[in-house]
Amino acid sequence: MYFRHKNTVTTDNNMNEIKVINTIKDIREQVKSWKQDGLSVGFVPTMGFLHEGHKSLIDRAVAENDRVVVSVFVNPMQFSPSEDLATYPRDLNADQALCKAAQANVIFHPTPEEMYPEGFCSFVDMDAVTKELCGKSRSSHFRGVCTVVAKLFNIVMPTKAYFGQKDAQQLAVIRRMVIDLSMDIEIVACPISREADGLARSSRNTYLSPSERQAALVLSRAIFLSEQLVKAGERSAPTLIAAMRDVISAEPLAKIDYIEVMDADCIKRTEELNGNVLVAIAVFIGTTRLIDNFTITL
């Protein structure tokens, strides 16, 4: 049954006017009023449990736009039945605090019923860009990503939308979707945010035990080694893959999902590095699947 919160806009007095808007109607009205005043709108879509990586996206959005909307929505459509939807970390109070610190203006926090009302049956499917990397082992993932991002873009209608390069395939997919569907939105890619020891920031890092957290550093070590080899002149994809495999395989807690060298624009494998290149890995540390990558233009 289609569901709406009774209180669609809430303001926590301790959050200095950080609004939390729960309905499509109210976020549209808010953005419409900004645009009527000639203001630009930046948008940072997230699944919440925000960390410094998200804050770096919000900081850039704030710097480049008059107003900023951050969505916090754990999208059930992009989780398979075997994945961690029920246990995915959530903390809206902490998300509000981070958005306040970053000087965002509004959090859009809809329910699944608000985003996917009874009878929902429209989806955004993409082909070539979603077949490899994460799409290979998570067949329904990008259908869920594309559908929810397309909905969010239609709801918020931002001037610019901000995505991290850690999810490099997602970034390529969204860029392609925006082109193919003629969306009037600028997609801004932001660098990977890392912990002091090199681990790429991710909400899933909280799943790691202390020993797994240490083992997870094998991802960044493999990526940094590969990047050094490319900058030193290596152009053979099999050579890079072998070097990264050696590093990761030396860690007992690590299980490789994939190690790939791709054309960064169309997400197709390449044997020789040329043009825009994506070097990407996915590794299970215990039961937690982590990703990392780097991109380079040659």
C-alpha positions in Angstrom: 0.0 0.0 0.0 1.3 3.5 -0.9 2.6 5.1 2.3 3.5 8.6 3.3 4.9 9.9 6.6 2.5 12.3 8.4 5.4 14.6 9.2 7.1 15.0 5.9 9.6 17.6 6.9 11.4 17.5 10.2 14.0 19.8 11.7 16.2 18.9 14.6 16.9 22.0 16.7 20.3 20.7 17.4 21.1 20.4 13.7 20.8 24.1 12.8 18.1 23.8 10.2 19.3 20.6 8.5 16.0 19.5 7.1 15.0 15.9 6.6 12.4 15.6 3.9 10.6 12.2 3.5 8.3 12.7 0.5 8.8 13.2 -3.2 6.2 16.0 -3.2 8.0 18.0 -0.5 11.6 17.7 -1.9 10.3 18.8 -5.3 8.6 21.8 -3.8 11.8 22.7 -1.9 14.0 22.4 -5.1 11.4 24.3 -7.2 11.5 27.2 -4.7 15.3 27.4 -4.9 15.3 27.3 -8.7 12.7 30.0 -8.9 15.2 32.1 -7.0 17.9 31.3 -9.6 19.9 29.0 -7.3 21.9 26.0 -8.6 21.3 22.7 -6.9 24.0 20.1 -6.2 23.0 16.5 -5.4 24.9 13.7 -3.6 23.0 10.4 -3.7 24.0 8.0 -0.9 22.8 4.9 1.0 23.6 6.6 4.3 25.9 5.7 7.2 28.0 8.6 5.9 31.7 8.8 6.4 34.5 11.1 5.3 34.4 9.8 1.8 30.8 11.0 1.5 31.7 14.3 3.2 34.3 14.9 0.5 31.5 14.7 -2.1 29.3 17.0 -0.1 32.1 19.4 0.4 32.7 19.7 -3.3 28.9 20.0 -4.0 28.7 22.8 -1.4 31.7 24.6 -3.0 30.2 24.4 -6.5 26.4 25.0 -5.9 24.1 27.4 -4.1 22.1 24.6 -2.4 22.9 20.9 -1.8 20.6 17.9 -1.3 21.9 14.7 0.1 19.8 11.6 -0.4 19.9 8.9 2.3 18.1 5.8 0.9 19.1 2.1 1.3 17.9 0.9 -2.0 16.4 -2.6 -1.7 16.3 -3.0 -5.5 20.1 -3.2 -5.8 20.5 -6.0 -3.2 20.2 -9.7 -4.2 18.4 -12.1 -1.8 21.8 -13.3 -0.5 23.2 -9.8 0.2 23.2 -7.6 3.3 20.1 -5.4 3.0 18.8 -6.2 6.5 22.1 -5.6 8.1 23.3 -2.7 6.0 24.4 -0.1 8.5 22.1 2.9 9.2 22.5 5.9 11.5 20.4 8.9 10.4 21.4 11.0 13.4 25.1 10.7 12.5 24.2 11.4 8.9 22.5 14.6 9.9 25.6 15.6 12.0 27.9 15.0 9.0 25.7 16.9 6.6 25.6 19.8 9.1 29.4 19.8 9.3 29.6 19.8 5.5 26.9 22.6 5.3 24.5 20.7 3.1 20.9 22.1 3.1 18.5 19.1 3.0 18.5 15.4 3.5 16.0 13.5 1.3 15.2 10.3 3.2 12.3 8.5 1.6 10.9 5.1 2.6 11.0 2.2 0.2 7.2 2.5 -0.1 7.6 6.2 -1.1 10.1 5.3 -3.8 8.5 2.1 -5.0 4.7 2.3 -4.4 2.4 -0.7 -4.9 2.3 -1.7 -8.5 5.8 -0.3 -9.3 7.0 -2.1 -12.5 9.3 0.4 -14.4 13.0 -0.2 -14.6 16.1 1.1 -16.2 18.2 -1.7 -17.7 21.5 -1.1 -19.3 23.5 -3.5 -21.4 27.2 -3.3 -22.3 28.6 -1.2 -19.5 27.0 -3.5 -16.8 28.1 -6.9 -18.0 31.6 -7.0 -16.5 33.2 -6.3 -13.1 30.6 -6.1 -10.4 27.8 -6.7 -12.9 29.2 -10.2 -13.7 28.6 -11.6 -10.2 25.7 -9.3 -9.2 23.3 -9.6 -12.1 20.5 -7.5 -10.7 22.7 -4.8 -9.0 22.9 -2.2 -11.8 19.3 -2.5 -12.7 18.6 -1.4 -9.2 21.2 1.3 -9.3 20.1 2.8 -12.6 16.4 2.7 -11.6 16.9 4.4 -8.3 19.4 7.0 -9.6 17.1 7.8 -12.6 14.2 8.3 -10.1 16.3 10.5 -7.8 17.4 12.6 -10.7 13.8 13.0 -11.9 12.7 13.9 -8.3 15.5 16.3 -7.3 16.4 17.7 -10.8 19.8 18.8 -9.7 22.2 21.0 -11.6 25.1 18.7 -10.8 25.3 15.3 -9.2 28.4 14.0 -7.4 29.8 10.4 -7.3 33.0 8.9 -6.0 35.5 7.2 -8.3 35.7 4.2 -5.9 32.6 2.9 -7.6 34.1 3.3 -11.0 31.8 1.0 -12.9 28.8 2.7 -11.3 30.2 6.1 -12.4 30.6 4.9 -16.0 27.1 3.4 -16.0 25.5 6.6 -14.7 27.4 8.8 -17.2 26.2 6.5 -20.0 22.6 6.6 -18.7 22.6 10.4 -18.5 23.8 10.6 -22.1 21.5 7.9 -23.4 18.4 9.3 -21.7 19.2 13.0 -22.5 19.2 14.0 -18.8 20.2 17.7 -18.3 22.5 16.9 -15.4 26.3 17.3 -15.1 27.9 14.2 -13.5 31.0 15.2 -11.3 33.5 12.5 -10.5 35.4 12.9 -7.2 38.6 11.1 -6.2 38.7 8.0 -3.9 38.8 9.0 -0.2 41.2 6.8 1.7 42.0 6.2 5.4 45.5 7.2 6.5 46.8 3.6 5.9 45.4 3.6 2.3 42.2 1.6 2.7 39.4 3.1 0.5 36.6 4.4 2.7 33.4 2.3 2.6 30.4 1.8 4.8 31.1 -1.9 4.6 34.5 -1.4 6.3 32.5 -1.5 9.6 31.9 -5.2 9.0 35.6 -6.0 9.3 37.0 -7.5 12.5 40.4 -6.0 13.6 42.3 -8.8 11.9 40.2 -8.4 8.7 40.7 -4.7 8.8 44.4 -5.2 8.7 44.1 -7.8 6.0 42.0 -5.4 3.9 45.1 -3.3 3.3 46.0 -5.8 0.7 43.6 -4.1 -1.7 45.3 -0.7 -1.6 48.7 -2.3 -1.7 47.8 -4.2 -4.9 46.3 -1.0 -6.5 49.3 1.2 -5.5 51.7 -1.4 -6.9 49.8 -1.6 -10.2 49.7 2.2 -10.4 53.4 2.5 -9.9 54.1 -0.1 -12.6 51.9 1.8 -15.1 53.6 5.1 -14.3 57.0 3.3 -14.8 55.9 2.3 -18.3 54.2 -1.0 -18.0 51.4 -1.4 -20.6 50.6 -5.1 -20.5 47.3 -5.9 -18.7 48.2 -9.5 -18.0 51.4 -8.4 -16.4 49.6 -6.0 -14.1 46.9 -8.6 -13.2 49.6 -11.1 -12.3 51.4 -8.6 -10.1 48.2 -7.7 -8.2 47.2 -11.4 -7.9 50.5 -12.2 -6.3 50.0 -9.5 -3.7 46.4 -10.4 -2.8 47.0 -14.1 -2.8 49.7 -13.7 -0.2 47.0 -12.7 2.3 45.2 -15.7 3.8 42.0 -13.8 4.6 41.6 -12.5 1.1 39.6 -14.2 -1.7 39.7 -12.6 -5.1 36.4 -11.9 -6.9 38.0 -10.2 -9.9 41.1 -8.3 -11.0 40.6 -6.5 -14.3 42.1 -3.9 -16.6 39.4 -2.1 -18.6 38.6 0.7 -21.0 37.3 3.1 -18.5 34.6 4.5 -20.7 32.9 1.4 -22.1 34.0 -1.1 -19.3 35.5 -3.6 -21.8 38.7 -5.6 -21.2 41.9 -4.5 -22.8 45.2 -6.4 -23.2 47.3 -3.3 -23.8 46.8 -0.1 -21.8 45.9 2.9 -23.9 43.5 5.9 -23.6 41.3 6.0 -20.5 42.2 3.0 -18.4 40.5 1.5 -15.3 42.3 -1.0 -13.2 39.8 -2.5 -10.8 39.6 -5.2 -8.1 37.0 -6.8 -5.9 38.2 -9.0 -3.0 36.4 -10.8 -0.2 38.0 -10.2 3.2 36.3 -12.9 5.2 32.6 -12.5 4.2 32.9 -8.7 3.3 33.3 -7.8 -0.3 35.5 -4.7 -0.9 36.4 -2.9 -4.1 39.2 -0.6 -5.1 40.6 0.8 -8.4 42.6 3.5 -10.1 42.1 5.3 -13.4 44.7 6.8 -15.7 44.7 8.4 -19.1 47.6 7.3 -21.4 
